[in-house]
Amino acid sequence: MPRPARQFFVSLRFARPGALRAPRSARTWLQALLLALALPWAVGAASAQTTERTLANGMKMLVIEDHRAPTVAHMVWYRAGSYDEASGRTGVAHVLEHLMFKATRTLAPGEFSRRVAAMGGRENAFTSRDYTGYFQQVHRSRLGEVMALEADRMANLVLDADEFAREVKVVMEERRWRTEDRATALVYEQLMAAAFVASPVRTPVVGWMNDLQSMTVDDARDWYERWYAPNNALLVVAGDVAPDEAFALAERTYGGIPARALPARKPQEEPPQRGVRRLWVKAPAENPYLLMGFRVPSLSDVERDSDPYALEVLAAVLDLDENGRLTRSVVRESRVANQAGAGYDMFSRGPVLFLLSGTPAAGQDAAALERALLAQVRRIAEEGVSEEELRRVKTQYVASRVYQRDSVFGQAMEAAGLESVGFSHRDADRVLERIRAVSPAQVREAARRWFGEDALTVVTLLPQPVENAGARPPAGLRH
């Protein structure tokens, strides 16, 4: 299961699978080396070309210059996601994301998207636990137009009860298709709900079905009025544009929207876990599946923290590519699993898990797979990682991140992602430097420190007979 540590729900109108998540590097060693040779130029380039300003209404803006092609990526990220939802209203952040494509005081339902399409542009939106984002990618000459469109729905969204009723049914169907009809997604959902008892990261981004069924248009309106303010938003423009030009356009479009008081965010600290948690999920599936989550720290201070960087490198040692230890040892050599993976995401406003997962091979069971996965972590804790292996893994890891900066969209996503979880876009290069500096001793210590039973939650899929095999998602819900 490819790195499910961060959960996104993307608008189903235009999205492609995986379009908003950085792919695991599958390039060859030679490609990684070539990218690594370019690293001294690439690391630092993004920060050096980024200009920052804050409008009078509190809206922060980043302009990332890249003049290789006459296009721009325009993004608005609101610092509000499912992490900010209250019990009984889960899924409202994602529902509002859908409703943002409906009517405003000046636009008919769907007209926003039609106008962007008429410009020859592409657009989409996505909701995560930490934020909700909207973007368009257009010719540089249309930047002012998409800014005006986005500013209009920031200030003038019309939430109609009939439109809401139709769209929330779409979200319910999305939940059925993406979660309830997918056994591994159900396992992940149950893992999060069991691993955490106080933090809202325990709830799914798409929401619980009962909450969606009882949701009203007033719930969506309340969310919009609480969080969709310029002083809670980040504007990023990346591509063929001069900073002064972009700032002037932003002043004309977003600058007139007044700031609003934002809700106070109270601490929601997770109490200590006091023993291993185990549960089983019965769902239609052809094969068993195992998902293990260890409670580990996320990154809170770029300079002072060390364990998150070591955990990130440990995940790469286990599962960066087809030569990772899990695939090499657990799949190809011992043949305990048909598939095995590891995942960790150190950037989050809330608590995080280090994930180990896999599908047992024929003749094996989930218990054997669990032992095999833990043995790989234990081996690193006992024997460590060689300098040579760590150098190869870090080179590929850093090269894959640098490669993502090749597109203006990737540059914008990186900067906005950091800013939206409490860091600065300027931290991007420093984070890579810290990753490159991780030592074998640090990886070994992370494997020793964070993988005890008291931090572990295990969910095992018990396959049930599969009916309606080959069912396809309903029309209109396909990426």
Solvent accessible surface area in square Angstrom, and as a share of the most:
residue,aa,sasa,rsa
1,M,44,0.20
2,P,98,0.62
3,R,42,0.15
4,P,11,0.07
5,A,24,0.19
6,R,45,0.16
7,Q,34,0.15
8,F,30,0.13
9,F,8,0.03
10,V,18,0.11
11,S,0,0.00
12,L,5,0.02
13,R,86,0.31
14,F,89,0.37
15,A,2,0.02
16,R,148,0.54
17,P,103,0.65
18,G,55,0.53
19,A,33,0.25
20,L,15,0.08
21,R,84,0.31
22,A,64,0.50
23,P,105,0.66
24,R,84,0.31
25,S,8,0.05
26,A,97,0.75
27,R,50,0.18
28,T,82,0.48
29,W,116,0.41
30,L,116,0.58
31,Q,79,0.35
32,A,3,0.02
33,L,69,0.34
34,L,102,0.51
35,L,38,0.19
36,A,27,0.21
37,L,137,0.68
38,A,42,0.32
39,L,7,0.04
40,P,115,0.72
41,W,188,0.66
42,A,6,0.05
43,V,27,0.15
44,G,28,0.27
45,A,22,0.17
46,A,16,0.12
47,S,35,0.22
48,A,87,0.67
49,Q,80,0.36
50,T,22,0.13
51,T,49,0.29
52,E,59,0.26
53,R,107,0.39
54,T,77,0.45
55,L,4,0.02
56,A,113,0.88
57,N,14,0.07
58,G,32,0.31
59,M,0,0.00
60,K,43,0.18
61,M,0,0.00
62,L,0,0.00
63,V,0,0.00
64,I,3,0.02
65,E,46,0.21
66,D,15,0.08
67,H,107,0.48
68,R,153,0.56
69,A,50,0.39
70,P,70,0.44
71,T,46,0.27
72,V,0,0.00
73,A,0,0.00
74,H,0,0.00
75,M,0,0.00
76,V,0,0.00
77,W,2,0.01
78,Y,0,0.00
79,R,53,0.19
80,A,0,0.00
81,G,0,0.00
82,S,1,0.00
83,Y,26,0.10
84,D,29,0.15
85,E,15,0.07
86,A,64,0.50
87,S,115,0.74
88,G,43,0.42
89,R,101,0.37
90,T,4,0.02
91,G,0,0.00
92,V,3,0.02
93,A,0,0.00
94,H,0,0.00
95,V,0,0.00
96,L,0,0.00
97,E,0,0.00
98,H,1,0.01
99,L,2,0.01
100,M,1,0.00
101,F,6,0.02
102,K,44,0.19
103,A,17,0.13
104,T,10,0.06
105,R,183,0.67
106,T,102,0.59
107,L,10,0.05
108,A,48,0.37
109,P,59,0.37
110,G,22,0.21
111,E,37,0.17
112,F,2,0.01
113,S,19,0.12
114,R,139,0.51
115,R,111,0.41
116,V,1,0.00
117,A,68,0.53
118,A,89,0.69
119,M,22,0.10
120,G,70,0.67
121,G,18,0.17
122,R,105,0.38
123,E,12,0.05
124,N,8,0.04
125,A,0,0.00
126,F,0,0.00
127,T,0,0.00
128,S,2,0.01
129,R,23,0.08
130,D,6,0.03
131,Y,2,0.01
132,T,0,0.00
133,G,0,0.00
134,Y,0,0.00
135,F,4,0.02
136,Q,0,0.00
137,Q,35,0.16
138,V,4,0.02
139,H,86,0.38
140,R,78,0.28
141,S,76,0.49
142,R,78,0.28
143,L,1,0.01
144,G,22,0.22
145,E,74,0.33
146,V,0,0.00
147,M,0,0.00
148,A,49,0.38
149,L,11,0.05
150,E,0,0.00
151,A,7,0.05
152,D,21,0.11
153,R,1,0.00
154,M,2,0.01
155,A,41,0.32
156,N,36,0.18
157,L,18,0.09
158,V,62,0.35
159,L,16,0.08
160,D,66,0.34
161,A,60,0.47
162,D,91,0.47
163,E,29,0.13
164,F,13,0.05
165,A,45,0.35
166,R,139,0.51
167,E,14,0.06
168,V,10,0.05
169,K,135,0.57
170,V,54,0.31
171,V,0,0.00
172,M,23,0.10
173,E,51,0.23
174,E,0,0.00
175,R,11,0.04
176,R,87,0.32
177,W,28,0.10
178,R,30,0.11
179,T,7,0.04
180,E,62,0.28
181,D,109,0.56
182,R,109,0.40
183,A,14,0.11
184,T,56,0.33
185,A,23,0.18
186,L,33,0.17
187,V,0,0.00
188,Y,12,0.05
189,E,13,0.06
190,Q,59,0.26
191,L,0,0.00
192,M,13,0.06
193,A,14,0.11
194,A,25,0.19
195,A,0,0.00
196,F,0,0.00
197,V,82,0.47
198,A,53,0.41
199,S,0,0.00
200,P,14,0.09
201,V,3,0.02
202,R,75,0.27
203,T,20,0.11
204,P,4,0.03
205,V,0,0.00
206,V,0,0.00
207,G,0,0.00
208,W,68,0.24
209,M,31,0.14
210,N,105,0.54
211,D,14,0.07
212,L,1,0.00
213,Q,107,0.48
214,S,70,0.45
215,M,14,0.06
216,T,66,0.38
217,V,23,0.13
218,D,89,0.46
219,D,19,0.10
220,A,0,0.00
221,R,81,0.30
222,D,47,0.24
223,W,14,0.05
224,Y,20,0.08
225,E,98,0.44
226,R,108,0.39
227,W,10,0.04
228,Y,0,0.00
229,A,0,0.00
230,P,0,0.00
231,N,41,0.21
232,N,3,0.02
233,A,0,0.00
234,L,0,0.00
235,L,0,0.00
236,V,0,0.00
237,V,0,0.00
238,A,0,0.00
239,G,0,0.00
240,D,25,0.13
241,V,3,0.01
242,A,47,0.36
243,P,24,0.15
244,D,105,0.54
245,E,64,0.29
246,A,0,0.00
247,F,3,0.01
248,A,45,0.35
249,L,26,0.13
250,A,0,0.00
251,E,84,0.38
252,R,172,0.63
253,T,30,0.17
254,Y,0,0.00
255,G,25,0.24
256,G,69,0.67
257,I,16,0.08
258,P,96,0.61
259,A,52,0.41
260,R,88,0.32
261,A,104,0.81
262,L,64,0.32
263,P,35,0.22
264,A,95,0.73
265,R,113,0.41
266,K,162,0.69
267,P,117,0.74
268,Q,80,0.36
269,E,145,0.65
270,E,29,0.13
271,P,58,0.36
272,P,90,0.57
273,Q,21,0.09
274,R,203,0.74
275,G,21,0.20
276,V,52,0.30
277,R,60,0.22
278,R,106,0.39
279,L,41,0.20
280,W,144,0.51
281,V,16,0.09
282,K,146,0.62
283,A,4,0.03
284,P,82,0.52
285,A,20,0.15
286,E,145,0.65
287,N,76,0.39
288,P,46,0.29
289,Y,7,0.03
290,L,1,0.00
291,L,0,0.00
292,M,0,0.00
293,G,0,0.00
294,F,1,0.01
295,R,43,0.16
296,V,11,0.07
297,P,41,0.26
298,S,28,0.18
299,L,4,0.02
300,S,91,0.59
301,D,47,0.24
302,V,14,0.08
303,E,97,0.44
304,R,208,0.76
305,D,30,0.16
306,S,46,0.29
307,D,21,0.11
308,P,4,0.03
309,Y,1,0.01
310,A,1,0.01
311,L,0,0.00
312,E,10,0.05
313,V,1,0.01
314,L,0,0.00
315,A,0,0.00
316,A,0,0.00
317,V,0,0.00
318,L,0,0.00
319,D,0,0.00
320,L,8,0.04
321,D,13,0.07
322,E,111,0.50
323,N,79,0.40
324,G,2,0.02
325,R,19,0.07
326,L,0,0.00
327,T,16,0.09
328,R,74,0.27
329,S,13,0.09
330,V,2,0.01
331,V,30,0.17
332,R,114,0.42
333,E,118,0.53
334,S,63,0.41
335,R,178,0.65
336,V,20,0.12
337,A,3,0.02
338,N,91,0.47
339,Q,62,0.27
340,A,6,0.05
341,G,1,0.01
342,A,1,0.01
343,G,0,0.00
344,Y,5,0.02
345,D,28,0.15
346,M,2,0.01
347,F,41,0.17
348,S,24,0.15
349,R,65,0.24
350,G,8,0.07
351,P,40,0.25
352,V,14,0.08
353,L,7,0.03
354,F,0,0.00
355,L,3,0.01
356,L,0,0.00
357,S,3,0.02
358,G,0,0.00
359,T,22,0.13
360,P,6,0.04
361,A,14,0.11
362,A,105,0.81
363,G,86,0.83
364,Q,72,0.32
365,D,80,0.41
366,A,15,0.12
367,A,52,0.40
368,A,16,0.13
369,L,0,0.00
370,E,19,0.08
371,R,156,0.57
372,A,17,0.13
373,L,0,0.00
374,L,34,0.17
375,A,40,0.31
376,Q,22,0.10
377,V,4,0.02
378,R,125,0.46
379,R,111,0.41
380,I,0,0.00
381,A,12,0.10
382,E,107,0.48
383,E,119,0.53
384,G,9,0.09
385,V,10,0.06
386,S,64,0.41
387,E,105,0.47
388,E,131,0.59
389,E,26,0.12
390,L,1,0.01
391,R,143,0.52
392,R,55,0.20
393,V,2,0.01
394,K,29,0.12
395,T,28,0.16
396,Q,8,0.03
397,Y,9,0.04
398,V,3,0.02
399,A,1,0.01
400,S,3,0.02
401,R,59,0.21
402,V,11,0.06
403,Y,111,0.42
404,Q,49,0.22
405,R,19,0.07
406,D,85,0.44
407,S,55,0.36
408,V,17,0.10
409,F,24,0.10
410,G,16,0.15
411,Q,14,0.06
412,A,0,0.00
413,M,30,0.13
414,E,51,0.23
415,A,9,0.07
416,A,0,0.00
417,G,13,0.12
418,L,11,0.06
419,E,11,0.05
420,S,3,0.02
421,V,11,0.06
422,G,70,0.67
423,F,29,0.12
424,S,26,0.17
425,H,11,0.05
426,R,141,0.51
427,D,30,0.16
428,A,7,0.06
429,D,14,0.07
430,R,89,0.32
431,V,11,0.06
432,L,9,0.04
433,E,73,0.33
434,R,37,0.14
435,I,1,0.00
436,R,125,0.45
437,A,72,0.56
438,V,5,0.03
439,S,38,0.25
440,P,29,0.18
441,A,71,0.55
442,Q,66,0.29
443,V,0,0.00
444,R,79,0.29
445,E,63,0.28
446,A,0,0.00
447,A,4,0.03
448,R,135,0.49
449,R,133,0.48
450,W,67,0.23
451,F,27,0.11
452,G,41,0.39
453,E,110,0.50
454,D,88,0.45
455,A,22,0.17
456,L,4,0.02
457,T,1,0.00
458,V,2,0.01
459,V,0,0.00
460,T,15,0.09
461,L,3,0.01
462,L,64,0.32
463,P,48,0.30
464,Q,61,0.27
465,P,110,0.69
466,V,64,0.37
467,E,136,0.61
468,N,129,0.66
469,A,83,0.65
470,G,70,0.68
471,A,83,0.64
472,R,175,0.64
473,P,25,0.16
474,P,57,0.36
475,A,99,0.77
476,G,67,0.64
477,L,9,0.04
478,R,117,0.43
479,H,74,0.33
